[in-house]
Amino acid sequence: MTGGFDAIIVGAGQAGPALASRLTAAGQKVALIERHLVGGTCVNTGCKPTKTLVASAYAAHLARRAGEYGVIAGDIGIDMPTVAARARKVILDSRKSNEEWLAGMAGLTFLRGHARFEGPHKIRVGDQLLEAPRIFLNVGGRAAVPDMPGIDEVDYLTNTTIIGLETVPEHLVIVGGSYIGLEFAQMYRRFGARVTVVEMGPRLIGREDPDISDAVRTILEGEGIEVRTNACCIRLAKHDRGVAVGVDRTEGAPEVVGSHVLLAVGRRPNTDDLGLDKAGIATDAKGYIQVDDRLATNVEGVWALGDCNGRGAFTHTAWNDYEIVAANLLDGADRRLSQRIPGYALYIDPPLGRVGMTEAQARASGRPLLLSTRPMTQVGRAVEKGEALGFMRLVADADTKRILGAAILGTGGDEAIHGLLDMMNADQPLSTLQWAVPIHPTVSELIPTLVGDLRPA
């Protein structure tokens, strides 16, 4: 057995290397174990490459609209191998940067291999058995592959395998109308593919307010993306032209035939092969490691960070998990998950920036509400850019005069939403934001106006 470690970290995703850096800087001896690619989902199959592809798709879309801006351009074509190579370079550069960071980290032992528990504080990696009083699990997640009829009979793509695609599909059928699926839908439509989105629920991005879902659908259908909702009986089968995706008959034809099919129906944690039972670490019915408000598991001295704990599915929430654990263990702080205000974005174009409660959630809380909505057609910056689709929404507590939630579906929405997020984190009243003097012309300059327009809901 290899002892002498103060801590073992399993997984070199977003939270793992940063935590290793803090612990080693504090003089601790740390083992970091990674079985596959340094950087985790964000670097290798998530944020970095997908947003790189989104940028290429946006460039193609803008080039096609050049005439609207008085710019004369020739025929627009897509060099998909170059598009894929650009994304691949971003992946490799980011991964290399992380690997170099780890290689130069004094006090760190970096091990490649599959980690499995053999006791509450014992982990085997190949022939080595490691032991430490503190263990941090940062094992991430992967695309869920549902057990739908015909799944074993056809070739399909996931968010991982589609990243390296060097051809534009003739017809891409996407099973799943949520965040990942919609980003790829618009992206590949702009690359030139015919795209159909098949969603089991009654609307796209079902966790959002209905009018936001409707607006997103209108944006996507405006670019020629076909949307099939209420597809309750999805099945797959081989077809001469690729893959046949069977749906029910309540809306449109009973079958959609595509050259490629992308499964985008959610994520699952990488916890099924860690030997958690040998450590006595509790998971929920979906395999997520159960943690308390400070990210500790039910086993003393073991914490779970990032996607594997089910308490956030984003790079920024994984990073905040690291911040919470490091602050509590090394800085004498008392940081908790319950202090985190949820914020995220949907990276279609225009993007959706979201923070806090939806309008529906706020109404369900029973509080007296103030509500304000403003179309992006009234935002000068959006009009000037020729990108005036979408709207802004703000919901606040009428008694406390605090923001409960906000949504900005519109150009720059993923950035402008932070003005509202910051006010919520600072626990400031609406008047603080209403009397701010933002820069003109920006999207953010309409936020004080949005506050001023609040009325009882």
C-alpha positions in Angstrom: 0.0 0.0 0.0 1.2 3.5 -0.9 0.5 5.8 2.0 1.8 9.2 3.0 -0.8 11.1 1.0 -2.8 13.8 2.7 -5.4 13.7 0.0 -6.5 11.7 -3.1 -8.4 13.4 -5.9 -10.2 11.2 -8.4 -10.7 13.0 -11.7 -8.8 15.8 -13.5 -11.9 17.8 -14.6 -12.7 21.3 -13.7 -12.5 21.0 -9.9 -9.7 18.4 -9.5 -6.6 20.2 -10.7 -7.6 23.5 -9.0 -8.2 21.7 -5.7 -4.8 19.9 -6.1 -3.1 23.3 -6.6 -4.7 24.7 -3.4 -3.9 21.6 -1.3 -0.3 21.3 -2.5 0.3 25.0 -2.0 -0.7 24.5 1.6 2.1 21.9 1.9 -0.1 18.8 1.5 1.0 15.7 -0.4 -1.7 14.9 -3.0 -2.4 12.1 -5.5 -4.5 13.0 -8.5 -5.9 10.1 -10.6 -7.3 10.4 -14.1 -8.3 7.5 -16.2 -8.9 9.3 -19.5 -8.4 12.9 -20.6 -7.2 15.7 -18.4 -9.6 18.6 -18.4 -12.8 16.6 -18.2 -16.0 17.3 -20.2 -15.5 21.1 -20.5 -12.1 20.9 -22.2 -12.6 17.7 -24.3 -16.2 17.3 -25.3 -18.2 20.2 -23.7 -17.8 24.0 -23.4 -14.5 24.5 -25.2 -15.2 22.6 -28.5 -18.9 23.1 -28.7 -18.7 26.9 -28.3 -15.8 26.9 -30.9 -18.2 25.1 -33.3 -21.0 27.6 -32.4 -18.6 30.4 -33.3 -17.9 28.8 -36.7 -21.7 28.4 -37.3 -22.3 32.0 -36.3 -19.7 33.2 -38.8 -21.4 31.2 -41.6 -24.8 32.6 -40.6 -23.5 36.2 -40.5 -21.7 35.8 -43.8 -25.0 34.7 -45.4 -26.6 37.8 -44.0 -23.8 40.1 -45.3 -26.1 41.8 -47.8 -28.3 43.0 -45.0 -25.4 45.0 -43.7 -24.4 46.4 -47.1 -21.5 43.9 -47.5 -21.0 42.1 -50.7 -19.9 38.5 -50.2 -19.6 35.6 -52.6 -21.0 32.1 -52.3 -20.8 30.8 -48.7 -19.5 27.3 -48.2 -18.5 25.2 -45.2 -15.1 23.5 -45.0 -16.1 21.0 -42.3 -12.6 19.4 -41.9 -11.3 22.9 -41.1 -14.2 23.6 -38.7 -13.5 20.3 -36.9 -9.7 21.0 -36.9 -10.3 24.4 -35.3 -12.3 22.8 -32.5 -9.7 20.0 -32.1 -6.9 22.6 -31.7 -8.9 24.3 -28.9 -9.3 21.0 -27.2 -5.6 20.0 -27.5 -4.3 23.4 -26.5 -6.5 23.5 -23.4 -5.6 20.0 -22.4 -1.9 20.6 -22.9 -2.1 23.7 -20.7 -3.8 21.6 -17.9 -1.3 18.8 -18.2 1.6 21.3 -18.0 0.1 22.8 -14.9 -0.1 19.5 -13.2 3.4 18.5 -14.3 4.8 21.5 -12.6 2.8 21.2 -9.4 5.2 20.4 -6.5 3.8 17.9 -4.0 1.5 16.3 -6.6 1.7 12.7 -7.7 -0.3 12.4 -11.0 -1.5 8.8 -11.8 -3.2 7.6 -14.9 -5.5 4.7 -14.5 -8.9 3.6 -13.3 -9.6 4.3 -9.6 -11.7 1.9 -7.5 -12.4 2.0 -3.8 -11.3 -1.0 -1.7 -12.4 0.7 1.5 -13.6 4.1 2.8 -10.1 5.6 2.4 -8.4 3.0 0.2 -8.3 3.4 -3.6 -6.7 1.0 -6.1 -5.2 2.2 -9.4 -3.8 -0.7 -11.3 -1.2 -2.4 -9.1 -1.1 0.4 -6.6 -3.2 0.7 -3.5 -3.4 4.3 -2.2 -4.7 5.5 1.2 -5.4 9.0 2.5 -7.5 10.6 5.2 -9.2 12.8 2.7 -10.7 11.8 -0.7 -12.3 14.0 -3.3 -14.4 12.6 -6.1 -14.5 14.7 -9.3 -15.4 12.0 -11.8 -17.8 13.9 -14.0 -20.5 12.5 -16.2 -21.3 11.3 -19.7 -24.1 11.3 -22.2 -27.1 9.2 -21.2 -28.0 6.5 -23.7 -31.6 5.5 -23.1 -32.9 2.0 -23.5 -35.2 2.8 -26.3 -36.3 0.2 -28.9 -33.7 -0.3 -31.7 -30.9 1.5 -29.8 -28.6 -1.5 -30.3 -29.3 -1.8 -34.0 -28.2 1.6 -35.3 -25.2 3.9 -35.3 -25.8 7.0 -33.3 -23.9 10.1 -32.2 -23.6 11.6 -28.7 -22.2 15.1 -27.7 -18.8 13.4 -27.5 -18.7 11.6 -30.9 -20.3 14.5 -32.9 -17.5 16.9 -31.9 -15.0 15.3 -34.4 -17.4 15.0 -37.3 -15.7 16.2 -40.5 -18.7 16.0 -42.8 -22.0 17.8 -42.7 -24.9 15.3 -42.3 -27.5 15.4 -45.0 -30.2 15.2 -42.4 -29.4 15.3 -38.7 -32.2 14.0 -36.4 -31.7 15.1 -32.8 -33.5 13.1 -30.1 -33.9 15.6 -27.2 -35.0 19.2 -27.3 -33.1 20.6 -24.4 -29.9 22.6 -24.1 -27.3 20.3 -25.7 -29.6 19.2 -28.4 -30.7 22.7 -29.4 -27.1 24.0 -29.6 -26.2 21.3 -32.0 -29.4 21.7 -33.9 -28.8 25.4 -34.8 -25.1 24.8 -35.3 -25.5 22.0 -37.9 -28.4 23.8 -39.6 -26.1 26.7 -40.1 -23.4 24.3 -41.5 -26.0 23.3 -44.1 -27.6 20.1 -42.7 -31.3 19.5 -42.7 -32.2 19.2 -39.0 -35.1 17.7 -37.1 -35.5 17.9 -33.3 -37.6 15.2 -31.7 -38.7 16.0 -28.1 -40.8 13.7 -25.9 -42.2 16.6 -23.9 -44.9 19.1 -25.0 -42.3 21.8 -25.6 -38.6 22.5 -26.0 -36.4 23.3 -22.9 -39.2 22.3 -20.6 -37.7 23.8 -17.4 -38.0 27.3 -18.8 -41.2 29.4 -18.9 -43.5 28.5 -21.7 -43.1 31.8 -23.6 -39.3 31.4 -23.6 -39.7 27.9 -24.9 -42.1 29.2 -27.6 -39.7 32.0 -28.5 -36.8 29.6 -28.8 -38.8 27.3 -31.0 -39.8 30.3 -33.3 -36.1 31.3 -33.6 -35.0 27.8 -34.6 -37.9 27.1 -36.9 -37.2 30.5 -38.5 -33.8 29.1 -39.6 -35.5 26.0 -41.1 -35.1 23.6 -38.2 -38.0 21.1 -37.9 -39.4 20.5 -34.4 -41.5 17.5 -33.3 -42.7 17.7 -29.8 -45.0 15.2 -27.8 -43.0 12.4 -29.4 -43.8 9.9 -26.6 -42.9 6.6 -28.3 -39.4 7.1 -29.8 -37.9 4.1 -31.5 -34.9 3.7 -33.8 -34.4 1.4 -36.8 -32.0 1.0 -39.7 -33.0 2.6 -43.0 -31.6 2.7 -46.5 -30.9 6.4 -46.0 -29.5 6.1 -42.5 -31.7 5.9 -39.4 -35.5 5.9 -39.0 -36.7 7.6 -35.9 -40.2 6.5 -35.0 -42.5 8.8 -33.1 -46.2 8.8 -32.2 -48.8 10.1 -34.6 -50.2 13.0 -32.6 -48.1 15.5 -34.5 -46.9 15.1 -38.1 -45.6 11.9 -39.8 -45.0 8.8 -37.6 -41.4 8.5 -38.7 -38.5 10.8 -39.4 -35.6 9.4 -41.6 -32.2 10.9 -41.2 -28.7 10.3 -42.3 -27.5 10.7 -38.8 -29.1 10.6 -35.3 -27.8 12.5 -32.3 -28.9 11.4 -28.8 -29.2 14.4 -26.5 -31.4 13.2 -23.8 -29.4 14.1 -20.7 -26.4 13.1 -18.7 -25.5 10.4 -16.2 -22.7 10.4 -13.6 -19.5 8.3 -13.9 -20.1 6.6 -10.6 -21.1 3.1 -11.6 -17.6 1.6 -11.7 -15.8 3.3 -8.8 -16.6 0.6 -6.2 -18.6 3.1 -4.1 -20.3 0.2 -2.3 -17.0 -1.0 -0.9 -16.5 2.5 0.6 -20.1 2.7 1.8 -20.7 5.9 -0.2 -24.4 6.6 -0.7 -25.8 7.5 -4.2 -29.4 8.3 -5.3 -31.5 6.3 -7.7 -29.7 7.8 -10.7 -26.2 7.2 -9.4 -25.4 10.7 -8.2 -23.3 10.8 -5.1 -25.3 12.3 -2.3 -23.6 15.2 -0.6 -24.6 17.7 2.2 -24.5 21.4 2.0 -20.7 21.5 2.2 -20.3 18.7 -0.4 -19.4 16.0 2.1 -20.6 12.5 1.4 -22.0 10.2 4.2 -18.5 8.8 4.7 -16.3 11.0 6.8 -13.4 12.5 4.9 -14.9 11.9 1.5 -16.3 14.7 -0.7 -17.9 14.8 -4.2 -17.5 17.7 -6.6 -18.8 18.5 -10.0 -21.3 16.7 -12.2 -21.1 13.5 -10.2 -23.0 15.0 -7.2 -26.1 16.1 -9.1 -26.0 19.5 -7.6 -25.0 21.4 -10.7 -24.3 20.3 -14.3 -22.0 23.1 -15.4 -18.3 24.0 -15.5 -19.0 27.0 -13.3 -20.8 25.0 -10.7 -18.0 22.4 -10.6 -15.5 25.3 -10.1 -17.7 26.7 -7.3 -17.7 23.2 -5.7 -13.9 23.4 -5.6 -14.1 27.0 -4.1 -16.5 25.8 -1.4 -14.4 22.9 -0.4 -11.1 24.8 -0.5 -12.5 27.7 1.5 -13.9 25.5 4.2 -10.8 23.2 4.6 -8.0 25.7 4.1 -9.4 29.2 4.9 -11.6 28.5 7.9 -14.7 29.6 6.0 -18.2 28.2 6.1 -19.3 28.2 2.5 -22.4 26.2 1.5 -24.1 25.0 -1.6 -27.3 26.6 -0.5 -25.6 30.0 -0.8 -25.2 29.5 -4.6 -27.6 31.3 -6.9 -28.1 29.2 -10.0 -27.2 30.8 -13.3 -26.6 29.3 -16.8 -26.9 30.0 -20.5 -28.3 28.3 -23.6 -25.9 29.0 -26.4 -28.1 29.2 -29.4 -28.1 32.4 -31.2 -29.3 34.6 -29.7 -28.3 33.1 -26.4 -30.5 32.7 -23.3 -29.0 33.9 -20.1 -30.8 32.7 -17.0 -30.5 33.3 -13.2 -32.6 32.3 -10.2 -36.3 31.4 -10.5 -38.4 31.3 -13.6 -41.7 33.2 -13.5 -43.5 29.9 -13.0 -41.3 29.0 -10.0 -41.8 32.4 -8.5 -45.6 32.2 -8.8 -45.5 28.8 -7.2 -43.7 30.2 -4.2 -46.8 32.2 -3.2 -44.8 35.4 -2.8 -46.2 38.8 -3.9 -44.4 39.4 -7.2 -43.3 42.2 -9.4 -42.8 41.4 -13.1 -41.3 43.2 -16.1 -40.8 42.1 -19.7 -39.2 44.1 -22.6 -38.7 42.9 -26.2 -35.2 43.1 -27.7 -36.7 45.2 -30.5 -36.6 48.0 -27.8 -32.9 47.5 -27.1 -30.8 49.9 -29.2 -27.8 47.6 -29.3 -29.8 44.7 -30.6 -31.4 46.8 -33.3 -28.0 48.3 -34.4 -26.6 44.8 -34.7 -29.6 43.6 -36.7 -30.1 40.9 -34.0 -33.3 42.0 -32.2 -34.9 38.6 -31.6 -36.0 37.6 -28.1 -36.9 39.5 -24.9 -35.8 40.3 -21.3 -37.7 39.3 -18.2 -37.3 40.2 -14.5 -39.2 38.9 -11.6 -38.9 40.3 -8.1 -40.3 40.0 -4.6 -42.8 42.8 -4.0 -42.2 42.9 -0.3 -38.4 42.6 0.0 -37.7 44.4 -3.3 -35.1 41.7 -4.2 -34.6 40.1 -7.5 -35.9 36.5 -7.6 -34.9 35.6 -11.2 -34.3 36.9 -14.7 -34.0 35.8 -18.3 -32.4 37.5 -21.2 -33.1 35.8 -24.5 -31.3 38.0 -26.9 -28.0 39.1 -28.3 -25.4 39.4 -25.4 -27.9 37.8 -23.0 -25.3 35.4 -21.7 -23.1 38.4 -20.6 -25.8 41.0 -19.6 -27.4 38.5 -17.2 -24.4 38.9 -14.9 -25.5 42.4 -13.8 -28.6 40.8 -12.3 -26.7 37.8 -11.0 -24.3 40.2 -9.2 -27.1 42.1 -7.6 -28.6 38.9 -6.3 -25.3 37.7 -4.9 -24.8 41.1 -3.2 -28.4 41.0 -1.9 -29.1 44.5 -3.0 -32.5 46.1 -3.4 -34.0 46.9 -6.8 -33.3 50.6 -6.2 -29.5 50.0 -6.3 -29.8 48.6 -9.8 -32.5 51.1 -11.0 -30.3 54.1 -10.3 -27.1 52.6 -11.9 -25.8 54.4 -15.0 -24.8 51.8 -17.5 -22.9 52.4 -20.7 -24.7 53.3 -23.9 -25.1 51.5 -26.3 -25.2 48.1 -24.6 -27.7 45.4 -23.8 -27.1 45.9 -20.1 -28.2 49.6 -20.3 -31.9 48.4 -20.5 -31.7 46.6 -17.1 -32.4 49.7 -15.1 -35.3 50.4 -17.4 -36.5 46.8 -16.9 -36.4 47.4 -13.1 -38.3 50.7 -13.5 -41.0 48.9 -15.5 -41.7 46.3 -12.7 -45.4 46.0 -12.0 -47.5 43.7 -9.7 -47.9 40.3 -11.3 
